[in-house]
Amino acid sequence: MELLSKALDVKRAASWCRDLNVTEAALSNAKKKGHLSPKFAAHMAIETGADPIYWSALAVAEAEPEGPLKRQLLDRLNRQKTKL
């Protein structure tokens, strides 16, 4: 959600939805669930100057069911986190 917060500083949610060709409900659902789809994450990262590979990988990992492998992947990604 850190990336989404940064993205919303750059432009309004309605603009993101138009650019991503999704409804505002899709972005609202992402906020409620607490994670972005890899597509949203990559596009927002590109537009904000962040690393799209890191952020899309994080989105994939966050969508996985809870368990030791997910925790391990998230820990590894957090060690490689790039500046927003």
C-alpha positions as CSV (number, residue, x, y, z in Angstrom):
1,M,0.0,0.0,0.0
2,E,3.1,2.2,0.2
3,L,3.2,2.4,-3.6
4,L,-0.5,3.2,-3.8
5,S,-0.1,6.0,-1.3
6,K,2.8,7.4,-3.4
7,A,0.9,7.0,-6.6
8,L,-2.1,8.9,-5.2
9,D,0.3,11.8,-4.3
10,V,1.2,11.9,-8.0
11,K,-2.4,11.9,-9.4
12,R,-6.0,11.3,-8.3
13,A,-7.5,7.8,-8.2
14,A,-9.8,8.6,-11.1
15,S,-6.8,9.4,-13.3
16,W,-5.1,6.1,-12.3
17,C,-8.3,4.2,-13.1
18,R,-8.6,5.8,-16.5
19,D,-4.9,5.1,-17.3
20,L,-5.2,1.5,-16.1
21,N,-8.6,1.1,-17.9
22,V,-10.3,-0.2,-14.7
23,T,-13.3,1.0,-12.7
24,E,-12.8,3.0,-9.6
25,A,-14.3,0.0,-7.8
26,A,-11.3,-2.0,-8.8
27,L,-8.9,0.4,-7.2
28,S,-11.2,0.7,-4.1
29,N,-11.2,-3.1,-3.8
30,A,-7.4,-3.1,-3.9
31,K,-7.3,-0.6,-1.1
32,K,-9.7,-2.6,1.0
33,K,-7.8,-5.9,0.4
34,G,-4.6,-4.2,1.3
35,H,-2.7,-5.1,-1.9
36,L,-2.5,-4.2,-5.6
37,S,-2.5,-6.5,-8.5
38,P,0.8,-7.0,-10.3
39,K,-0.5,-5.0,-13.2
40,F,-1.5,-2.0,-11.1
41,A,1.7,-2.2,-9.1
42,A,4.0,-2.3,-12.2
43,H,2.1,0.6,-13.9
44,M,2.1,2.8,-10.8
45,A,5.8,2.0,-10.2
46,I,6.7,3.1,-13.8
47,E,4.6,6.3,-13.5
48,T,6.2,7.2,-10.1
49,G,9.7,6.4,-11.0
50,A,10.0,3.3,-8.8
51,D,11.2,-0.1,-9.7
52,P,8.4,-2.0,-11.5
53,I,10.0,-5.4,-11.1
54,Y,10.3,-5.1,-7.4
55,W,6.8,-3.7,-6.9
56,S,5.1,-6.3,-9.2
57,A,7.0,-9.1,-7.5
58,L,5.8,-7.8,-4.1
59,A,2.2,-7.7,-5.4
60,V,2.5,-11.3,-6.5
61,A,3.9,-12.3,-3.1
62,E,1.3,-10.4,-1.1
63,A,-1.5,-12.2,-3.0
64,E,-0.3,-15.7,-1.9
65,P,-1.9,-17.5,1.0
66,E,-0.3,-17.1,4.4
67,G,2.4,-19.6,5.2
68,P,6.2,-20.0,5.7
69,L,7.1,-19.7,2.0
70,K,5.1,-16.5,1.7
71,R,6.9,-15.0,4.8
72,Q,10.3,-16.1,3.4
73,L,9.6,-14.4,0.0
74,L,8.3,-11.2,1.6
75,D,11.4,-11.1,3.9
76,R,13.7,-11.5,0.9
77,L,11.8,-8.8,-1.1
78,N,12.0,-6.4,1.9
79,R,15.7,-6.8,2.0
80,Q,15.9,-5.8,-1.6
81,K,13.4,-3.0,-1.4
82,T,14.2,0.0,-3.5
83,K,13.5,3.6,-2.7
84,L,10.1,4.9,-3.7
